[in-house]
Amino acid sequence: MADTILEGVESIRVIRVDGNLKIRGIESVAAGKVIIDSGATPEVIRNGNVAEISARSSATISLSPGVAIDVEDAAGKLDASDFATPLFLTRVRGNFHARRIGAVTIRESVAGNFSLKESGSVEGRKISGSLTVESSRSISLSQVAGDFYCRDVEGEIAIEKISGTARLNALRGPFISRLVGGHLEIEDAADVEAGVVGGKLRASNLRGALRAGKIGGKLAVDNAAGEVAAGYVGGNARIARVGGALTLEEVGGAIDLTGPYPAGRSWSIRSRGRVSVDVDAQSSIELDASAGWGRIRTCGLDAAPLKWLGRNHVHGTFGPDTASPENAASAENAEGGPRMKLTIETKVADIIIAIAGSRERDFRFRGDRGFGRAFGAPFEELAREIGEDVPAFVRTVMDAAGKFVAETGPLSTGIVREVKRSVSQGLREVERAFGEIEKSVPADVGEKLSSLGKEISDLVSQAVRGGTREARNEMRDRVREAAREMRETIRTAARERWSRGNDEPSESAAPKPAASPSKPGATEKLNREDAIMEILAAVKDGRLEPDEADDLIKAWMEVSRSSDARR
């Protein structure tokens, strides 16, 4: 069938194409010329220099330079390339691929995926599939229902809602989004602002600031020139090379901080998990740290300037005073100025401030017999990580298991096997260590540890069986209290042991005989991974909420902190 040729056209309006639509620019044709290639003769209505086109099949429209185009309804996919004039779209029911075109305006939606390369700005409403943009000017959309991949964009990217994962690279303008349902990964960008991120947030090489309201997963920031602020982080946080202020209002997991620490800035963090601060000889910090039920440890530092305001609250300074002109001039990499203010708060976890290479030396307890025979740094690191990472692990497992059960029914043996393998490996190490503790303490102390271990196990089982939320919260608090009592029992035994001196024999300090099968020790009553599996099953059956499971497991795992008494 012959092509339909239109002359003297300045604008084309495509009312409807029942198949696929291809639009391409052609430099070689005369100005105002339009060529329509369609399987069926298209319906064309001319109104001066404006042409309205309807086609009952797929069509290809070739445009001379300067002809604007408006597509009302494309039933199939749309492919546009090689024209500089604006493209207006109302509905595209398939995928949309565009290369080397001008600005794109989407009035309603693109039902499929949308890819844009080497083009102008994009604005409009909804992309029902995924969005991929490379080498373009700017993006402003209401919603992307799928994933978002972006690279080399000059201007601002503002997308109100991204339902999937967002991966962005080489952005010269800011990125703004109210909601990212999946992960958010950004590299080499300017300012970043995200209201809610459902998964993890990872950012590196930011020339500006990073601000986030709520992050469901982990947070990792490496090399940000400006401020970093987050209201809530569900998992662990890892922060390195931040040049501006840092504010982490609440972090559910552990926090790792790495310098350099900017002079004159304020860093404020609150965490439910362990906080580790790696410093060097040039770090100049004014510290205010409060560890709640945890402890504050300094490794390799001169702790003389630090003043203890309570059992686990310390305030003071360490490192060179770079505000002093002579120190600023002599200190390598020091810029001068006031000390950085670092405020840290935890509830039950430890705060560790250490110079690289000093932890293993400072963490090891001295002594070679009796209660003084404690465990080396590897076990301590393992026990601490188990207590902090299990809740986040459970949340991840429950998210996957919930989706699996909704689609297929009961939990598969594969998921159960993975849970057991991940949990039991660490718990066996904790139980082995507790077993060594029980053999090293006086007989009466060992019996008390056995009693407390049984009490903790029973409390966990009661909390899982159901009842009101208030009752389960009470059980969780009682687990924590029993764990604290176990810790204090071991610490008291240690103090009594060392107050008598290492070389003074004591009847009560004699190693107690191994427990008989009828009276198992505390570690045996922890029930290994079975307790974790029981909690997971309770969530699956609706007897526990996922957040309750997190809190319960976290409380239960605090028993492992009893090994801290060796210090």
Secondary structure as UniProt FT lines:
FT   STRAND          4..6
FT   STRAND          11..17
FT   STRAND          21..25
FT   TURN            27..28
FT   TURN            31..32
FT   STRAND          34..38
FT   STRAND          43..47
FT   TURN            48..49
FT   STRAND          50..55
FT   STRAND          59..63
FT   TURN            65..66
FT   STRAND          68..74
FT   STRAND          78..83
FT   STRAND          87..92
FT   STRAND          96..101
FT   STRAND          104..110
FT   STRAND          114..119
FT   STRAND          122..127
FT   STRAND          131..136
FT   STRAND          139..144
FT   STRAND          148..153
FT   STRAND          157..162
FT   STRAND          166..171
FT   STRAND          175..180
FT   STRAND          184..189
FT   STRAND          192..197
FT   STRAND          201..206
FT   STRAND          210..215
FT   STRAND          219..224
FT   STRAND          228..233
FT   STRAND          237..242
FT   STRAND          246..251
FT   STRAND          255..258
FT   TURN            263..264
FT   STRAND          266..271
FT   STRAND          275..279
FT   TURN            281..282
FT   STRAND          285..290
FT   TURN            292..293
FT   STRAND          296..299
FT   TURN            304..305
FT   STRAND          307..310
FT   TURN            311..312
FT   STRAND          313..318
FT   TURN            322..323
FT   HELIX           325..330
FT   TURN            332..333
FT   STRAND          340..346
FT   STRAND          351..355
FT   TURN            356..357
FT   HELIX           359..363
FT   HELIX           370..372
FT   HELIX           377..408
FT   HELIX           413..440
FT   HELIX           443..465
FT   HELIX           469..500
FT   TURN            502..503
FT   TURN            508..509
FT   TURN            517..518
FT   TURN            522..523
FT   HELIX           524..526
FT   HELIX           528..540
FT   TURN            541..542
FT   HELIX           546..557
FT   HELIX           558..566
//
